Amino acid sequence: MHFTITHPMHTHPYNPEFVTGEGVAAVAMAAEAAGFAGFGFTDHPAPTQRWLDAGGHDALDPFVAMGYAAAHTTTLRLIPNIVVLPYRNPFVVAKSGATLDLLSGGRFTLAVGVGYLKREFAALGVDYEERADLFTEALSVIRAVWTSDDVSFEGRHFRANGITAHPRPLSAPHPPIWIGGNTAAARARVVTFGDGWCPFPAPAVLAQTARTAPLDSVSRLGEAIDDLRRRCDAEGRDPATIDVTFTNLGGGDPGGDDFDPDRYLEGVAALERLGVTWLQVTIPGDSVAHAREVLDRFGTQVIKRG
């Protein structure tokens, strides 16, 4: 099992320590030292004040921030959580991803999602109702430009003729592509385009807000993974080649006083049996010092015992 974190800007307002270069580097280096395998950032270039006041959060630009983290680490994979792919032209995403993969020594994973905040789409001039089509076309473009020269593409939203974008990513054949979302449609996209599936725990209310399918128990996750495997079999793909990320629901909050590492490890084992290969771990965002303390303790109590 591999463990990853998202830079802890969980609330609005955030602690300003986390948006300094020193803060980003400190969290990334502490995660790497503790044995974490991945580190990333969320993607909200234009959130509304209403969403922030209702419990949303601010964000750094994920590509810029991951580049900064890469310069201060050596083994940590750079995994955004997640890039909202319809927000950006796919040729620009491909260039940013290739650059980050090359400069980090092949440590980039492109984790992407469809997105759900209508007003953020509007602010960016992107048609919310077309987001699924934009997403699918963008995935085709990115894989093509990462692996081929003289690329031509004719879609509803993107058209290109004879594009060769070098330098290529260092990872071969290209950086892993993980696809977010809890729905059957997301799993279908994984089988066609992806190297990983990254659903997230979502009780009914959150699922409605995020416009995705509820996923509120280990049993439901198991059913969804079984569905992913059936889809892989139907398309001749080996399910073992697809990573699955999730959050461990057992043992409590790693940053809380009541965290139970033994129960957490029991949850890790149960998820591993289902086929989960990466776990997203939440760390506190009240201060950099507290985040580092929790990372170090989690490394000792969980990662080194796993």
Secondary structure, DSSP 4 states (H G I P E B T S, - for coil): -EEEEE-S--SSSPPGGGGSHHHHHHHHHHHHHHT--EEE----SS--HHHHHTT------HHHHHHHHHTT-SS-EE--S-EEGGGS-HHHHHHHHHHHHHHTTS-B-EEEE----HHHHHHTT--GGGHHHHHHHHHHHHHHHHH-SSEEEE-SS-EEEEE---SPPSSSS---EEEE-SSHHHHHHHHHH-SEEE---B-HHHHHHTTS--B-SHHHHHHHHHHHHHHHHHTT--GGGSEEEE---SS--TTSTT--HHHHHHHHHHHHHHT--EEEE----S-HHHHHHHHHHHHHHTGGG-
